[in-house]
Amino acid sequence: MTSVSRLVAGAILISATLAGAAPAADIEVGPRPSFLIEKMADGALKDELLACAGKPVSRTLFSIGHRGAPLQFPEHTEESYRAAAKMGAGIIECDVTFTSDKELVCRHAQNDLHTTTNILATDLAGKCTKGFTPAAGGKASAECRASDISLAEFKTLNGKMDAANAAAETVEEYMNGTAGWRTDLYAAAGGTVMTHKESIALIASLGGKFTPELKSPSVEMPYDGFTQADYAQKMIDEYKQAGIPASDVWPQSFNLDDVLYWIENEPEFGKQAVFLDGRSSGDGFDPLRPETFTPSMQDLADNGVNYIAPPIWMLLTLADGQIVPSPYAVEAKKAGLNIIAWSFERSGPLNAGGGWYYQSVGEVISNDGQMYEVLDVLARQAGIVGMFSDWPATVSYYASCMGLK
């Protein structure tokens, strides 16, 4: 059986129990973790993980559903969130943006409706910022924003796997771009798109906690009088209105000013505000050279930041051919920052080095079994407190096996 077939089999097990999943429901991780463990080189870590086979898996805050479970389910849909909860994710992410009437919805970007929904196949396509343009020797393109349509219009859309065919000559071809190691099997009936408020109610009902990310607007701010501060505040207000305690919420942003806003204006929520670190070596920032960290890790901590979340590759380097924590990880821990990493199960098969997420250690990455080697270094040596994953079962199994919280 191929790795894709095994993934599909795992999703079938999960999909059969999605409806009515309750907080006390048994967690199901399917065959994916055992498939990865079988691929590992023999050694102590493999033995440790094998010893947990067949044991119940506990829900942990270490396992975070990145956009739900978008390895197979359309991201930021009800189906994706239910799948993440069923796989033991203790925290589930809603990326937050807004519609033309300034209502908050779950989308990875304000301008991604053309790749994450069926909007181009509906009458709403005429409202898109840029309509579909066929490849015609170049690259096919479109741009449809949540802010192009109202909340009521947004709710008529169906979620699909995030993908587009750049060689497309028709809308149908453009929408049919899902990578071979993902699947359209659970997108065929259309994913149920969600407002931020709906995501709060659903995730709470599933026994999960929350990590909403305030996405950078594609429109100029203020937008019809709606300022960035209004936007940041509205996201927090929807948790307060739902009666969710601040201790259950980890608000995130790549914009440090948003994080500092929450620290100053919503200090209880600000305690767990997460600075998503999108800096890279291309900006003069080098994870191997602490002198390039501006602001420094200590500066962040001194300003009240308690959580930092870089991509996996920034936390790792190689020493004598072995994967070890990078100076970035060492400095973050030295400053007392809690580290969350992103994103597991997002690179596809690792037989070609793992791609962008593994770039700092790619020369020693050659097979999927090394996922657990990487995760183990991040957890036990770098000391991360959480891992985003596109297929939370993988991380849930590890976290439960290792007794992580």
N, C-alpha and C positions, 0 to 999 in steps of 0.2 A: 504494500500500500504506500502511495506517495505521501509526502508531508502535507500536501494540500488535502488529500483524501482523509488523512487522520484529523486534520482541523475540521473538515466538514462533519465528520463523524462526531466529534466533540460537540459541535454546535447543535447537531440534531438532538443529542442528549439534553442539552440545555434548553433548546427551543420547546421541547415537549413539556417543560415544567415552568415556562415563563409566566403564563397566565396565573394571576392570583398569588404570585410569590410573596411570602410574608416574612417579617423579620426573623421568625423562628425556623424558617424553612431550612432544610439541610443544604449545605453548600455542595455544589457539584463542580469538579474541575475537569472532568472528562479525561481523554487519553493524552492531551498535549504535554503535561508535565512528565509523564513516564516516557513519552517519545523522546523528549529532550534529554532526560537522564540516560536513556539507552545510548544516546550519541556521545555521551561524555567519555573522556579517557578514564581508565581505572584509577582509583585513588580514594583518599579519605572522604572527600566531599561527595563523590558519587555514592559511596557506601552509606554515608549519613543520610542522603536524600532517599536512597532505596529503602532504608530502614523505616521510613515514614509511609511507604506505600500501603494503601488499604486503611490507613488511620483517618479518622474524621478530620476535616480541615476547618479551622476556626477563621472567622472573619477578623481581619486586622486593619488598623489604620495605616499600616505600612503599604498595603495594597490599594492603589488608587486607580480608579477607572478613568483612563484618559479619553475624554469625549464619550464615555460609556465603554463599549467593547467594539470599536470600529474595525478590528481585523476582519470581521465578517458581517456586522450589523451596521446599517447606516448611522453615522455619528450624530450625536445629539438628538436622538429620537427616543421615544418611550421604549421601544424594543431594545435599543442599545443599552439604556440605563438598567433595564430589568436584567439583561444578560450579565452586565457587570456585577450587579448585586448577587445574582445567583452564583457567580464564580468567586464570591468572597471578598469583593472590594469593600473596604470599610468606608472609603471616601469616594465620591463620584463627582466628576467635573461637568459643570455647565459653563461653556464659554459664553459670555454675555455681550450682546450688541443691541441695537435698537432700530425700530421701524420708523416709518415716516411720521407716525403719530407719537413717537418717543416712548413706545412701550418696549420693555426688555424681553428679548427672546434668546434662545440657545443656538448659537452658530459660532463656528470657529473664527469667522471673520465677517465683518459687515458686508463685504463684497464677494461672498462665495456661493451665492444661491445658484449660480449657473453650473457649478460643479457638485453641489451637495443636495440639490433638490431637482424636481422636474419642471421648474419654472419655464424653461425654454420651450417645453412642449405644451404650454398653456397659453391662454389669452393674456396672461400677465407679462409675457415676454415683451410686449410692446412698451412696457413701463421700465424696462431695464436701462441702466445708464448707457450701455453699449449692447446693441443686439448682436446676434450671431453673425460672424463673418467666416465664410468657408476658407479652407486652407489655400486653394488656388495657387499652389506652388510655394506658399509660405506656411504660416501656422494659423490654424483655426483659432478664433477667439470670441469672447463674450465677456460682459461684466454686468452682473445683476446684484444689486445691493438690497439688504433688508430695508434700508432707508428709502428705497424706490417704491415701496408698497406699504400699505397699512397693516396693522395687526390682523384685522379680519381677513385680509387678502393672504397674508403669510400663512394663516391657519388652513387655507385651502390647499397648500402645497404638500407634496409627499417627499420625504427624505430619500436620498439614494446614496450609494457609495461615492465618496469624494474622489472624483476622477473626471478627466476629459481627454478626448482623443485629438491631439493637436494636428493630425493629418486629415481630419474629417472634412467632408464636402457637404454634409447635411447635418441638421440638428440631431437626428437619430444617431448618426455615427459619432458625433461629438459627445453625446451623453453616454456612449458605450465605450468607456476607456478604463474600466476597472483592471488593476494589475492581476496577473494570473495567480499570484499567491494569496490574493484576497478572494472574495466570492460575491456574486450577485444573488445567490440563492435566497437570502433572507430580505433582499431589497426588492424583489420582484413584485411583491404585493404593495410596496410603498411604505416607507417608515413614517411614523407619526411624529411630526415636528412639534416642538414644545415651547411654550413661553417660559421665562425664568420662574414665574410663580408656580406654574404647573410642575416644573422640575423639582422645586422645593417640596411640594406636596408628595410627589411620587417617591423621591429619594428618602424622605422621612418615613413613608409607609413601608419602604423596603428595609428599614433599619440602618440606613446609611447616613453618613455625614457629608459635608459640602465643601467644595473648593471652586467657587465661581471665579472665572477670570474676566476682568474688565478689558475688553478688546479695544485696540486703537481704532477710533472712528475713521471711516473712509471719506466722510464729509468734513467740511471745515467747521470747527467749533469756535464760538457757540453756534449751535444748530437751531435756528428759529427760537433763540433765547435760551436754549438748553446748553449750559456750560459743562465743562469737564468735571467741575466739582459737583454740579447737579447730578451728572451721570454716575459718578462714584458714590454719591450719597444715596441715590435711588436704588442702587444694587443692594446696599446694606439695609435700607429701609424695608425692602421686601422680605428679608429674613426677620426683622423685628416685627413686622406686621403678621408674619406667620407664627410668631411665638418661638422661633428657633433661638436657643441660647448662643451667645457669641463663641462659647467654647467648642461648638460643633461646626464652626465655619472657619475656613482658611481662605480669605479673599486674596486673589492674585492679580498682579499686573507686571508687564514689562516696563511700564512707565513708573520710575521710582517716585515721581511726584504723587501718583495715586496712592502708593503705599504710605508715603509720609502724610498724605491727607487723612487716611484712615487712622494712623497713629495719633494724629493731633485731634481729630474731630470725632472719632469713634474709637476711643482707646481700648475698650474691651475687645472689639473686633480687630483693632490694630495690633494687639498682642500676637495674633496669629497671621498677620498679613504677610504674604509671600512675595518677595522681590524675584521675579523671573528674570534671570540673567541672560540677556541675549547678546552680550558683548562677545566679540570674537577676535582672533589674531589679526584678521583683516582690518580691524579698527585700531591697530596698535596695541591691542590687549592680548597678552599671551598667558595662558593658564600655567605655564612653566616659570613665569617670571613675576613674582609678587610686586615688584616695583612698578609694573604696568597697571596694577589694579587701582583704578580711579573711578569712584571712591574706593578706598581700601576696605578690607573686611572689617577692620576695627572702626573705621568711620561709619560704616553702615550700622554696626552694633551700637555705637555711641548715639546714633540718631533714632534708636528705638527699633530697628529692624531685627527681628528674631529668626526669620526664615529666609533662606536663599535657595533658588532652584535653577541650576544650570543644566544644560544637556549632558548626557552621560559622558561624552568624550572629554569634556573639560575637567572631569573629576579623576581621570585616569592617565597614566603614562606607562612607559616601559623602563625597567631596570634589569639589565642582564637577561633580557628576553622574557621577563616576568611582568605580569600586569600588577601595578601598584598605584596607590593614591597619588595624584598630582600635587604640586605645591599649592594649587588653588584649593584643593580639598583640605590640605594641612592648615592653610591660613584661615579658612572658614571655621574649622573646628577650634583653632587657637583663639579666635575672636568670640567663640561661644555661639556661633550661628548654627541653627538646625538646617540640615541640608536635605532637600528633596530633589530627586533626579528625574529626567525625562529623555526619551520615552522608550520603554521596553516593547518588544514585539511590533516595532514600526519599520524595521529595515528589510523585512522579507528574509529569505534564507541567507545565512551568514557564510556560505561557501566561497564568497568573493571578497571577504574582508569586512563585511557588515555595513559598508557605506558610511554615510555622514555621521551617524550616531556613534560609530566605533572608530572614527578616523584616527584618533590618537594611539590606538592599539591595533589598528587594522592589519599590520604586518604579521601578527601572531594569531589572527582570527581566521579559521578555515572551515568551521562547521557549527551547526546549530547547538550542539551540546555545550559549546563554550558560553552560551547565554548564562547558564548557572554559575560558571566560573566568574564571569564579569559581575553578576549580581552579588556573589559572595564577597568579592573584594570590596564592592561598594558598601555592602552592609557591615561586614566585620572589620574592615580596615579603614575605609573612608568614613564610616559611621553615619551613613544616610539614615534618615528617619522615615522615608517614604519613597516609593517608586511609582511613577505613572506607567501604565501599561495599556496597550491596545487590546490585550487579551488577558484580563486580570487573573485568570486561573493560574497562569505560569508563576506570577509573583505570589499569589495567595498560597500556593502549595509550599513554596520556599519559606515564606514568612511564618506559616503555621508550623512547619517542620522545625524551624529554628527557634520557635517560642517568641517571636517578635510580637510587639503590640501594635 
